[in-house]
Amino acid sequence: MPYVNIKITREGATAEQKARLIAGVTALLREVLGKNPATTVVVIDEVDTDNWGIGGESVTERRRQGR
């Protein structure tokens, strides 16, 4: 039973985009590893940019600085 956790910043991914991610990851696991889609679990966590850090800075701050 594959379990995939996708973490993205909370910046307006639409329900359609998330549905495409879920379907695409499920299909990829079926195609590459022969996993049963009925037992494949995909979870998408959306994280506020204040709570996501890169290089010692939050994504919010990096975006504010144009990086």
Distance bins in CASP14 RR format, pairs under 12 A and 6 or more apart:
PFRMAT RR
TARGET T0000
AUTHOR 0000-0000-0000
RMODE 2
METHOD distances of the structure
MODEL  1
1 29 0 0 0 0 0 1 0 0 0 0 0
1 33 0 0 0 0 0 1 0 0 0 0 0
1 35 0 0 0 0 1 0 0 0 0 0 0
1 36 0 0 0 0 1 0 0 0 0 0 0
1 37 0 0 0 0 0 1 0 0 0 0 0
1 38 0 0 0 0 1 0 0 0 0 0 0
1 39 1 0 1 0 0 0 0 0 0 0 0
1 40 1 0 0 1 0 0 0 0 0 0 0
1 41 1 0 0 1 0 0 0 0 0 0 0
1 42 0 0 0 0 0 1 0 0 0 0 0
2 25 0 0 0 0 1 0 0 0 0 0 0
2 26 0 0 0 0 1 0 0 0 0 0 0
2 28 0 0 0 0 0 1 0 0 0 0 0
2 29 1 0 1 0 0 0 0 0 0 0 0
2 30 0 0 0 0 1 0 0 0 0 0 0
2 32 0 0 0 0 0 1 0 0 0 0 0
2 33 1 0 0 1 0 0 0 0 0 0 0
2 34 0 0 0 0 1 0 0 0 0 0 0
2 35 1 0 1 0 0 0 0 0 0 0 0
2 36 0 0 0 0 1 0 0 0 0 0 0
2 37 0 0 0 0 1 0 0 0 0 0 0
2 38 0 0 0 0 0 1 0 0 0 0 0
2 39 1 0 0 1 0 0 0 0 0 0 0
2 40 1 0 1 0 0 0 0 0 0 0 0
2 41 1 0 0 1 0 0 0 0 0 0 0
2 42 0 0 0 0 1 0 0 0 0 0 0
2 43 0 0 0 0 0 1 0 0 0 0 0
3 25 0 0 0 0 0 1 0 0 0 0 0
3 26 0 0 0 0 0 1 0 0 0 0 0
3 29 0 0 0 0 0 1 0 0 0 0 0
3 35 0 0 0 0 0 1 0 0 0 0 0
3 39 0 0 0 0 1 0 0 0 0 0 0
3 40 0 0 0 0 1 0 0 0 0 0 0
3 41 1 0 1 0 0 0 0 0 0 0 0
3 42 0 0 0 0 1 0 0 0 0 0 0
3 43 1 0 0 1 0 0 0 0 0 0 0
4 21 0 0 0 0 1 0 0 0 0 0 0
4 22 0 0 0 0 1 0 0 0 0 0 0
4 24 0 0 0 0 0 1 0 0 0 0 0
4 25 1 0 1 0 0 0 0 0 0 0 0
4 26 0 0 0 0 1 0 0 0 0 0 0
4 27 0 0 0 0 0 1 0 0 0 0 0
4 28 0 0 0 0 1 0 0 0 0 0 0
4 29 1 0 0 1 0 0 0 0 0 0 0
4 33 0 0 0 0 0 1 0 0 0 0 0
4 35 0 0 0 0 0 1 0 0 0 0 0
4 40 1 0 0 1 0 0 0 0 0 0 0
4 41 1 0 0 1 0 0 0 0 0 0 0
4 42 1 0 1 0 0 0 0 0 0 0 0
4 43 1 0 0 1 0 0 0 0 0 0 0
4 44 0 0 0 0 1 0 0 0 0 0 0
4 45 0 0 0 0 0 1 0 0 0 0 0
5 21 0 0 0 0 0 1 0 0 0 0 0
5 22 0 0 0 0 0 1 0 0 0 0 0
5 25 0 0 0 0 0 1 0 0 0 0 0
5 41 0 0 0 0 1 0 0 0 0 0 0
5 42 0 0 0 0 1 0 0 0 0 0 0
5 43 1 0 1 0 0 0 0 0 0 0 0
5 44 0 0 0 0 1 0 0 0 0 0 0
5 45 1 0 0 1 0 0 0 0 0 0 0
5 46 0 0 0 0 0 1 0 0 0 0 0
5 47 0 0 0 0 0 1 0 0 0 0 0
6 13 0 0 0 0 1 0 0 0 0 0 0
6 17 0 0 0 0 0 1 0 0 0 0 0
6 18 0 0 0 0 1 0 0 0 0 0 0
6 20 0 0 0 0 0 1 0 0 0 0 0
6 21 1 0 0 1 0 0 0 0 0 0 0
6 22 0 0 0 0 1 0 0 0 0 0 0
6 24 0 0 0 0 0 1 0 0 0 0 0
6 25 1 0 0 1 0 0 0 0 0 0 0
6 26 0 0 0 0 0 1 0 0 0 0 0
6 41 0 0 0 0 0 1 0 0 0 0 0
6 42 1 0 0 1 0 0 0 0 0 0 0
6 43 1 0 0 1 0 0 0 0 0 0 0
6 44 1 0 1 0 0 0 0 0 0 0 0
6 45 1 0 0 1 0 0 0 0 0 0 0
6 46 0 0 0 0 1 0 0 0 0 0 0
6 47 0 0 0 0 0 1 0 0 0 0 0
7 13 0 0 0 0 0 1 0 0 0 0 0
7 21 0 0 0 0 0 1 0 0 0 0 0
7 43 0 0 0 0 1 0 0 0 0 0 0
7 44 1 0 0 1 0 0 0 0 0 0 0
7 45 1 0 1 0 0 0 0 0 0 0 0
7 46 1 0 0 1 0 0 0 0 0 0 0
7 47 1 0 1 0 0 0 0 0 0 0 0
7 48 0 0 0 0 0 1 0 0 0 0 0
7 51 0 0 0 0 0 1 0 0 0 0 0
7 52 0 0 0 0 1 0 0 0 0 0 0
7 53 0 0 0 0 0 1 0 0 0 0 0
7 59 0 0 0 0 0 1 0 0 0 0 0
8 14 0 0 0 0 0 1 0 0 0 0 0
8 17 0 0 0 0 1 0 0 0 0 0 0
8 18 0 0 0 0 1 0 0 0 0 0 0
8 21 0 0 0 0 1 0 0 0 0 0 0
8 43 0 0 0 0 0 1 0 0 0 0 0
8 44 1 0 0 1 0 0 0 0 0 0 0
8 45 1 0 0 1 0 0 0 0 0 0 0
8 46 1 0 1 0 0 0 0 0 0 0 0
8 47 1 0 0 1 0 0 0 0 0 0 0
8 48 0 0 0 0 0 1 0 0 0 0 0
8 49 0 0 0 0 0 1 0 0 0 0 0
8 52 0 0 0 0 1 0 0 0 0 0 0
8 59 0 0 0 0 0 1 0 0 0 0 0
9 44 0 0 0 0 0 1 0 0 0 0 0
9 45 0 0 0 0 0 1 0 0 0 0 0
9 46 1 0 0 1 0 0 0 0 0 0 0
9 47 1 0 1 0 0 0 0 0 0 0 0
9 48 1 0 0 1 0 0 0 0 0 0 0
9 49 1 0 1 0 0 0 0 0 0 0 0
9 50 0 0 0 0 1 0 0 0 0 0 0
9 51 0 0 0 0 1 0 0 0 0 0 0
9 52 1 0 1 0 0 0 0 0 0 0 0
9 53 0 0 0 0 1 0 0 0 0 0 0
9 54 0 0 0 0 0 1 0 0 0 0 0
9 58 0 0 0 0 0 1 0 0 0 0 0
9 59 1 0 1 0 0 0 0 0 0 0 0
9 60 0 0 0 0 1 0 0 0 0 0 0
9 62 0 0 0 0 0 1 0 0 0 0 0
9 63 0 0 0 0 1 0 0 0 0 0 0
10 18 0 0 0 0 0 1 0 0 0 0 0
10 44 0 0 0 0 0 1 0 0 0 0 0
10 45 0 0 0 0 1 0 0 0 0 0 0
10 46 1 0 1 0 0 0 0 0 0 0 0
10 47 1 0 0 1 0 0 0 0 0 0 0
10 48 1 0 1 0 0 0 0 0 0 0 0
10 49 1 0 0 1 0 0 0 0 0 0 0
10 50 0 0 0 0 1 0 0 0 0 0 0
10 51 0 0 0 0 1 0 0 0 0 0 0
10 52 0 0 0 0 1 0 0 0 0 0 0
10 59 0 0 0 0 0 1 0 0 0 0 0
10 60 0 0 0 0 0 1 0 0 0 0 0
11 17 0 0 0 0 0 1 0 0 0 0 0
11 46 0 0 0 0 1 0 0 0 0 0 0
11 47 0 0 0 0 1 0 0 0 0 0 0
11 48 0 0 0 0 1 0 0 0 0 0 0
11 49 1 0 0 1 0 0 0 0 0 0 0
11 50 0 0 0 0 0 1 0 0 0 0 0
11 52 0 0 0 0 0 1 0 0 0 0 0
11 59 0 0 0 0 1 0 0 0 0 0 0
11 60 0 0 0 0 0 1 0 0 0 0 0
11 63 0 0 0 0 1 0 0 0 0 0 0
12 18 0 0 0 0 1 0 0 0 0 0 0
12 44 0 0 0 0 0 1 0 0 0 0 0
12 46 0 0 0 0 1 0 0 0 0 0 0
12 48 0 0 0 0 0 1 0 0 0 0 0
12 49 0 0 0 0 0 1 0 0 0 0 0
13 19 0 0 0 0 0 1 0 0 0 0 0
13 20 0 0 0 0 1 0 0 0 0 0 0
13 21 0 0 0 0 1 0 0 0 0 0 0
13 22 0 0 0 0 0 1 0 0 0 0 0
13 44 1 0 0 1 0 0 0 0 0 0 0
13 45 0 0 0 0 0 1 0 0 0 0 0
13 46 1 0 0 1 0 0 0 0 0 0 0
13 47 0 0 0 0 0 1 0 0 0 0 0
14 20 0 0 0 0 1 0 0 0 0 0 0
14 21 0 0 0 0 0 1 0 0 0 0 0
14 44 0 0 0 0 0 1 0 0 0 0 0
14 46 0 0 0 0 0 1 0 0 0 0 0
15 21 0 0 0 0 0 1 0 0 0 0 0
15 22 0 0 0 0 0 1 0 0 0 0 0
15 44 0 0 0 0 0 1 0 0 0 0 0
15 46 0 0 0 0 0 1 0 0 0 0 0
16 22 0 0 0 0 0 1 0 0 0 0 0
16 23 0 0 0 0 0 1 0 0 0 0 0
17 23 0 0 0 0 0 1 0 0 0 0 0
17 24 0 0 0 0 0 1 0 0 0 0 0
17 44 0 0 0 0 1 0 0 0 0 0 0
17 46 0 0 0 0 0 1 0 0 0 0 0
18 24 0 0 0 0 0 1 0 0 0 0 0
18 25 0 0 0 0 0 1 0 0 0 0 0
18 42 0 0 0 0 1 0 0 0 0 0 0
18 43 0 0 0 0 0 1 0 0 0 0 0
18 44 1 0 1 0 0 0 0 0 0 0 0
18 45 0 0 0 0 0 1 0 0 0 0 0
18 46 0 0 0 0 1 0 0 0 0 0 0
19 25 0 0 0 0 0 1 0 0 0 0 0
19 26 0 0 0 0 0 1 0 0 0 0 0
19 42 0 0 0 0 0 1 0 0 0 0 0
19 44 0 0 0 0 1 0 0 0 0 0 0
20 26 0 0 0 0 0 1 0 0 0 0 0
20 27 0 0 0 0 0 1 0 0 0 0 0
20 42 0 0 0 0 0 1 0 0 0 0 0
20 44 0 0 0 0 0 1 0 0 0 0 0
21 27 0 0 0 0 0 1 0 0 0 0 0
21 28 0 0 0 0 0 1 0 0 0 0 0
21 42 1 0 0 1 0 0 0 0 0 0 0
21 43 0 0 0 0 0 1 0 0 0 0 0
21 44 1 0 0 1 0 0 0 0 0 0 0
21 45 0 0 0 0 0 1 0 0 0 0 0
21 46 0 0 0 0 0 1 0 0 0 0 0
22 28 0 0 0 0 0 1 0 0 0 0 0
22 29 0 0 0 0 0 1 0 0 0 0 0
22 37 0 0 0 0 0 1 0 0 0 0 0
22 40 0 0 0 0 1 0 0 0 0 0 0
22 41 0 0 0 0 1 0 0 0 0 0 0
22 42 1 0 1 0 0 0 0 0 0 0 0
22 43 0 0 0 0 1 0 0 0 0 0 0
22 44 1 0 0 1 0 0 0 0 0 0 0
23 29 0 0 0 0 0 1 0 0 0 0 0
23 30 0 0 0 0 0 1 0 0 0 0 0
23 37 0 0 0 0 1 0 0 0 0 0 0
23 40 0 0 0 0 0 1 0 0 0 0 0
23 42 0 0 0 0 1 0 0 0 0 0 0
24 30 0 0 0 0 1 0 0 0 0 0 0
24 31 0 0 0 0 1 0 0 0 0 0 0
24 32 0 0 0 0 0 1 0 0 0 0 0
24 37 0 0 0 0 0 1 0 0 0 0 0
24 40 0 0 0 0 0 1 0 0 0 0 0
24 42 0 0 0 0 1 0 0 0 0 0 0
25 31 0 0 0 0 0 1 0 0 0 0 0
25 32 0 0 0 0 0 1 0 0 0 0 0
25 33 0 0 0 0 0 1 0 0 0 0 0
25 35 0 0 0 0 0 1 0 0 0 0 0
25 37 0 0 0 0 0 1 0 0 0 0 0
25 40 1 0 0 1 0 0 0 0 0 0 0
25 41 0 0 0 0 0 1 0 0 0 0 0
25 42 1 0 1 0 0 0 0 0 0 0 0
25 43 0 0 0 0 0 1 0 0 0 0 0
25 44 0 0 0 0 1 0 0 0 0 0 0
26 32 0 0 0 0 0 1 0 0 0 0 0
26 33 0 0 0 0 0 1 0 0 0 0 0
26 34 0 0 0 0 0 1 0 0 0 0 0
26 35 0 0 0 0 1 0 0 0 0 0 0
26 36 0 0 0 0 1 0 0 0 0 0 0
26 37 1 0 1 0 0 0 0 0 0 0 0
26 38 0 0 0 0 1 0 0 0 0 0 0
26 39 0 0 0 0 0 1 0 0 0 0 0
26 40 1 0 1 0 0 0 0 0 0 0 0
26 41 0 0 0 0 1 0 0 0 0 0 0
26 42 1 0 0 1 0 0 0 0 0 0 0
27 33 0 0 0 0 0 1 0 0 0 0 0
27 34 0 0 0 0 0 1 0 0 0 0 0
27 35 0 0 0 0 0 1 0 0 0 0 0
27 37 1 0 0 1 0 0 0 0 0 0 0
27 40 0 0 0 0 1 0 0 0 0 0 0
27 42 0 0 0 0 0 1 0 0 0 0 0
28 34 0 0 0 0 0 1 0 0 0 0 0
28 35 0 0 0 0 1 0 0 0 0 0 0
28 37 0 0 0 0 0 1 0 0 0 0 0
28 40 0 0 0 0 1 0 0 0 0 0 0
28 42 0 0 0 0 0 1 0 0 0 0 0
29 35 1 0 1 0 0 0 0 0 0 0 0
29 36 0 0 0 0 1 0 0 0 0 0 0
29 37 1 0 0 1 0 0 0 0 0 0 0
29 38 0 0 0 0 0 1 0 0 0 0 0
29 39 0 0 0 0 1 0 0 0 0 0 0
29 40 1 0 1 0 0 0 0 0 0 0 0
29 41 0 0 0 0 0 1 0 0 0 0 0
29 42 0 0 0 0 1 0 0 0 0 0 0
30 36 1 0 0 1 0 0 0 0 0 0 0
30 37 1 0 1 0 0 0 0 0 0 0 0
30 38 0 0 0 0 0 1 0 0 0 0 0
30 39 0 0 0 0 0 1 0 0 0 0 0
30 40 1 0 0 1 0 0 0 0 0 0 0
31 37 0 0 0 0 0 1 0 0 0 0 0
31 40 0 0 0 0 0 1 0 0 0 0 0
32 40 0 0 0 0 0 1 0 0 0 0 0
33 40 0 0 0 0 1 0 0 0 0 0 0
34 40 0 0 0 0 0 1 0 0 0 0 0
35 41 0 0 0 0 0 1 0 0 0 0 0
35 42 0 0 0 0 0 1 0 0 0 0 0
45 51 0 0 0 0 0 1 0 0 0 0 0
45 52 0 0 0 0 0 1 0 0 0 0 0
46 52 0 0 0 0 0 1 0 0 0 0 0
47 53 0 0 0 0 1 0 0 0 0 0 0
47 58 0 0 0 0 0 1 0 0 0 0 0
47 59 0 0 0 0 1 0 0 0 0 0 0
47 60 0 0 0 0 0 1 0 0 0 0 0
48 58 0 0 0 0 1 0 0 0 0 0 0
48 59 0 0 0 0 1 0 0 0 0 0 0
48 60 0 0 0 0 1 0 0 0 0 0 0
49 57 0 0 0 0 0 1 0 0 0 0 0
49 58 1 0 0 1 0 0 0 0 0 0 0
49 59 1 1 0 0 0 0 0 0 0 0 0
49 60 1 0 1 0 0 0 0 0 0 0 0
49 61 0 0 0 0 1 0 0 0 0 0 0
49 62 0 0 0 0 1 0 0 0 0 0 0
49 63 1 0 0 1 0 0 0 0 0 0 0
49 64 0 0 0 0 1 0 0 0 0 0 0
50 57 0 0 0 0 0 1 0 0 0 0 0
50 58 1 0 1 0 0 0 0 0 0 0 0
50 59 1 0 0 1 0 0 0 0 0 0 0
50 60 1 0 1 0 0 0 0 0 0 0 0
50 61 0 0 0 0 1 0 0 0 0 0 0
50 62 0 0 0 0 0 1 0 0 0 0 0
50 63 0 0 0 0 0 1 0 0 0 0 0
50 64 0 0 0 0 0 1 0 0 0 0 0
51 58 1 0 0 1 0 0 0 0 0 0 0
51 59 0 0 0 0 1 0 0 0 0 0 0
51 60 0 0 0 0 1 0 0 0 0 0 0
52 58 1 0 0 1 0 0 0 0 0 0 0
52 59 1 0 1 0 0 0 0 0 0 0 0
52 60 0 0 0 0 1 0 0 0 0 0 0
52 61 0 0 0 0 0 1 0 0 0 0 0
52 62 0 0 0 0 1 0 0 0 0 0 0
52 63 0 0 0 0 0 1 0 0 0 0 0
53 59 1 0 1 0 0 0 0 0 0 0 0
53 60 0 0 0 0 1 0 0 0 0 0 0
53 61 0 0 0 0 1 0 0 0 0 0 0
53 62 1 0 0 1 0 0 0 0 0 0 0
53 63 0 0 0 0 0 1 0 0 0 0 0
53 67 0 0 0 0 0 1 0 0 0 0 0
54 60 0 0 0 0 0 1 0 0 0 0 0
54 61 0 0 0 0 1 0 0 0 0 0 0
54 62 1 0 0 1 0 0 0 0 0 0 0
54 63 0 0 0 0 0 1 0 0 0 0 0
54 65 0 0 0 0 0 1 0 0 0 0 0
54 67 0 0 0 0 1 0 0 0 0 0 0
55 61 0 0 0 0 0 1 0 0 0 0 0
55 62 0 0 0 0 1 0 0 0 0 0 0
55 67 0 0 0 0 0 1 0 0 0 0 0
56 62 0 0 0 0 1 0 0 0 0 0 0
56 67 0 0 0 0 0 1 0 0 0 0 0
57 63 0 0 0 0 1 0 0 0 0 0 0
57 64 0 0 0 0 1 0 0 0 0 0 0
57 65 0 0 0 0 1 0 0 0 0 0 0
57 66 0 0 0 0 0 1 0 0 0 0 0
57 67 0 0 0 0 1 0 0 0 0 0 0
58 64 0 0 0 0 1 0 0 0 0 0 0
58 65 0 0 0 0 0 1 0 0 0 0 0
58 67 0 0 0 0 0 1 0 0 0 0 0
59 65 0 0 0 0 0 1 0 0 0 0 0
59 66 0 0 0 0 0 1 0 0 0 0 0
59 67 0 0 0 0 1 0 0 0 0 0 0
60 66 0 0 0 0 0 1 0 0 0 0 0
60 67 0 0 0 0 0 1 0 0 0 0 0
61 67 0 0 0 0 1 0 0 0 0 0 0
END
